[in-house]
Structure formats: structure tokens, C-alpha cells
Amino acid sequence: MNMARNSGYANKGKQLEMAVERQNRIYAEQGIALVQKINTAWTPIRRDGKIVSSFVKEKSTVDFRGTVSYGIPVSFDCKETNNEKGLPLADIRPHQIEHLRAARNVGETIFILCADREYNVYFVNGESVIIAYDKWQANKGRRGMNLIPYDNMIRIGHVAQKIPYAEYVRDKTNE
């Protein structure tokens, strides 16, 4: 697998998303989970019959939604970061936090998969994300409040290997 870094913001997180989609196909084949990628709707701008640009038609919620075996509904997002200390909260958009809250409130398991610069993949509990985001919003400008440190995440794999998020979700649900 080519692990070249993505230079554009539009492709940020693409390597991790592709790895999760690969894992989702394996899960579907094995009857472990049925999880779909949620695409962002775009409106093309045409000039002389050619697409010259586009803009987001409506904000997406999170990257993936579906069900893990035994009926566990999940909503999660994928984030990649070059930050040495953790996941910057500025990388999580307000509409994504709103969706995570709403999904949590109807009983979905929510989380974020985060890949670091070495493509190690970390599992971040959604409730921890919401709490950290709320603290960050309440304390804008204060040092130390702007990211979720890797120490507060659980390393579960690597982009080039299996990303066993479904197993982690089932284990956490059965605790």
C-alpha cells in the first residue's frame, strides 16, 4: 500500500478511510459488521459544459455509520494528524460534534479513529471527544486544552494492517 502523505485538505484522512473501507468489506463478508461510508454531497459549478469547481451542498455528519454484530449501532469519523502530541480538536467540526451527541442520545456507539504520522490507528471514545471538545470551547485560548493526547487514546492497529474497531466496540459494549 502506498503510504504517501496527502498534501490537500480535501484528502486529509483518505488513507485511514480507505483502510477502514477495506476492513468494512472484510467485516461484511464475515458477518461481523455492516458499515457504510457516508459521502459528502457536492454541487458542481459548470462553465461551457465543463465542471470548473464545486462546493459542499450540505455538511456531512460523520464518515461512517452502520451496525456491528449483535445489533450495536455505530457512528464514527476518521481523522489523520501530523501533530506529535495528539488529535487537534480544531480538526473536529461543530456539526460532527452535534451528530455525535445526537447519535449518542439515541443509543449509538460513537467514536473516532485517529491515525498519527506513522499511521498507527487509535480508538477515541466518543464521549471523551465530546467532553474534550466542550472544555476546549469553554476555554478558548488556554494552553493544553486544544487536543486529545495520544495517552488518552487506545492504539488498536495500523493503516496497512487490520483495524479491529468492531471487536473493540463489542468488547466495550459487553463490559
Secondary structure as a PSIPRED ss2 file (coil, helix, strand):
# PSIPRED VFORMAT (PSIPRED V4.0)

   1 M C   1.000  0.000  0.000
   2 N C   1.000  0.000  0.000
   3 M C   1.000  0.000  0.000
   4 A C   1.000  0.000  0.000
   5 R C   1.000  0.000  0.000
   6 N C   1.000  0.000  0.000
   7 S C   1.000  0.000  0.000
   8 G C   1.000  0.000  0.000
   9 Y H   0.000  1.000  0.000
  10 A H   0.000  1.000  0.000
  11 N H   0.000  1.000  0.000
  12 K C   1.000  0.000  0.000
  13 G C   1.000  0.000  0.000
  14 K H   0.000  1.000  0.000
  15 Q H   0.000  1.000  0.000
  16 L H   0.000  1.000  0.000
  17 E H   0.000  1.000  0.000
  18 M H   0.000  1.000  0.000
  19 A H   0.000  1.000  0.000
  20 V H   0.000  1.000  0.000
  21 E H   0.000  1.000  0.000
  22 R H   0.000  1.000  0.000
  23 Q H   0.000  1.000  0.000
  24 N H   0.000  1.000  0.000
  25 R H   0.000  1.000  0.000
  26 I H   0.000  1.000  0.000
  27 Y H   0.000  1.000  0.000
  28 A H   0.000  1.000  0.000
  29 E H   0.000  1.000  0.000
  30 Q H   0.000  1.000  0.000
  31 G C   1.000  0.000  0.000
  32 I C   1.000  0.000  0.000
  33 A E   0.000  0.000  1.000
  34 L E   0.000  0.000  1.000
  35 V E   0.000  0.000  1.000
  36 Q E   0.000  0.000  1.000
  37 K E   0.000  0.000  1.000
  38 I C   1.000  0.000  0.000
  39 N C   1.000  0.000  0.000
  40 T C   1.000  0.000  0.000
  41 A E   0.000  0.000  1.000
  42 W E   0.000  0.000  1.000
  43 T E   0.000  0.000  1.000
  44 P E   0.000  0.000  1.000
  45 I E   0.000  0.000  1.000
  46 R E   0.000  0.000  1.000
  47 R E   0.000  0.000  1.000
  48 D C   1.000  0.000  0.000
  49 G C   1.000  0.000  0.000
  50 K E   0.000  0.000  1.000
  51 I E   0.000  0.000  1.000
  52 V E   0.000  0.000  1.000
  53 S E   0.000  0.000  1.000
  54 S E   0.000  0.000  1.000
  55 F E   0.000  0.000  1.000
  56 V E   0.000  0.000  1.000
  57 K E   0.000  0.000  1.000
  58 E E   0.000  0.000  1.000
  59 K C   1.000  0.000  0.000
  60 S C   1.000  0.000  0.000
  61 T C   1.000  0.000  0.000
  62 V C   1.000  0.000  0.000
  63 D C   1.000  0.000  0.000
  64 F E   0.000  0.000  1.000
  65 R E   0.000  0.000  1.000
  66 G E   0.000  0.000  1.000
  67 T E   0.000  0.000  1.000
  68 V E   0.000  0.000  1.000
  69 S C   1.000  0.000  0.000
  70 Y C   1.000  0.000  0.000
  71 G C   1.000  0.000  0.000
  72 I E   0.000  0.000  1.000
  73 P E   0.000  0.000  1.000
  74 V E   0.000  0.000  1.000
  75 S E   0.000  0.000  1.000
  76 F E   0.000  0.000  1.000
  77 D E   0.000  0.000  1.000
  78 C E   0.000  0.000  1.000
  79 K E   0.000  0.000  1.000
  80 E E   0.000  0.000  1.000
  81 T C   1.000  0.000  0.000
  82 N C   1.000  0.000  0.000
  83 N C   1.000  0.000  0.000
  84 E C   1.000  0.000  0.000
  85 K C   1.000  0.000  0.000
  86 G E   0.000  0.000  1.000
  87 L E   0.000  0.000  1.000
  88 P E   0.000  0.000  1.000
  89 L H   0.000  1.000  0.000
  90 A H   0.000  1.000  0.000
  91 D H   0.000  1.000  0.000
  92 I C   1.000  0.000  0.000
  93 R C   1.000  0.000  0.000
  94 P H   0.000  1.000  0.000
  95 H H   0.000  1.000  0.000
  96 Q H   0.000  1.000  0.000
  97 I H   0.000  1.000  0.000
  98 E H   0.000  1.000  0.000
  99 H H   0.000  1.000  0.000
 100 L H   0.000  1.000  0.000
 101 R H   0.000  1.000  0.000
 102 A H   0.000  1.000  0.000
 103 A H   0.000  1.000  0.000
 104 R H   0.000  1.000  0.000
 105 N H   0.000  1.000  0.000
 106 V C   1.000  0.000  0.000
 107 G C   1.000  0.000  0.000
 108 E C   1.000  0.000  0.000
 109 T E   0.000  0.000  1.000
 110 I E   0.000  0.000  1.000
 111 F E   0.000  0.000  1.000
 112 I E   0.000  0.000  1.000
 113 L E   0.000  0.000  1.000
 114 C E   0.000  0.000  1.000
 115 A E   0.000  0.000  1.000
 116 D C   1.000  0.000  0.000
 117 R C   1.000  0.000  0.000
 118 E C   1.000  0.000  0.000
 119 Y C   1.000  0.000  0.000
 120 N E   0.000  0.000  1.000
 121 V E   0.000  0.000  1.000
 122 Y E   0.000  0.000  1.000
 123 F E   0.000  0.000  1.000
 124 V E   0.000  0.000  1.000
 125 N E   0.000  0.000  1.000
 126 G H   0.000  1.000  0.000
 127 E H   0.000  1.000  0.000
 128 S H   0.000  1.000  0.000
 129 V H   0.000  1.000  0.000
 130 I H   0.000  1.000  0.000
 131 I H   0.000  1.000  0.000
 132 A H   0.000  1.000  0.000
 133 Y H   0.000  1.000  0.000
 134 D H   0.000  1.000  0.000
 135 K H   0.000  1.000  0.000
 136 W H   0.000  1.000  0.000
 137 Q H   0.000  1.000  0.000
 138 A H   0.000  1.000  0.000
 139 N C   1.000  0.000  0.000
 140 K C   1.000  0.000  0.000
 141 G C   1.000  0.000  0.000
 142 R C   1.000  0.000  0.000
 143 R C   1.000  0.000  0.000
 144 G C   1.000  0.000  0.000
 145 M C   1.000  0.000  0.000
 146 N C   1.000  0.000  0.000
 147 L E   0.000  0.000  1.000
 148 I E   0.000  0.000  1.000
 149 P E   0.000  0.000  1.000
 150 Y H   0.000  1.000  0.000
 151 D H   0.000  1.000  0.000
 152 N H   0.000  1.000  0.000
 153 M C   1.000  0.000  0.000
 154 I E   0.000  0.000  1.000
 155 R E   0.000  0.000  1.000
 156 I E   0.000  0.000  1.000
 157 G E   0.000  0.000  1.000
 158 H E   0.000  0.000  1.000
 159 V C   1.000  0.000  0.000
 160 A C   1.000  0.000  0.000
 161 Q C   1.000  0.000  0.000
 162 K C   1.000  0.000  0.000
 163 I C   1.000  0.000  0.000
 164 P C   1.000  0.000  0.000
 165 Y H   0.000  1.000  0.000
 166 A H   0.000  1.000  0.000
 167 E H   0.000  1.000  0.000
 168 Y H   0.000  1.000  0.000
 169 V H   0.000  1.000  0.000
 170 R H   0.000  1.000  0.000
 171 D H   0.000  1.000  0.000
 172 K H   0.000  1.000  0.000
 173 T H   0.000  1.000  0.000
 174 N C   1.000  0.000  0.000
 175 E C   1.000  0.000  0.000
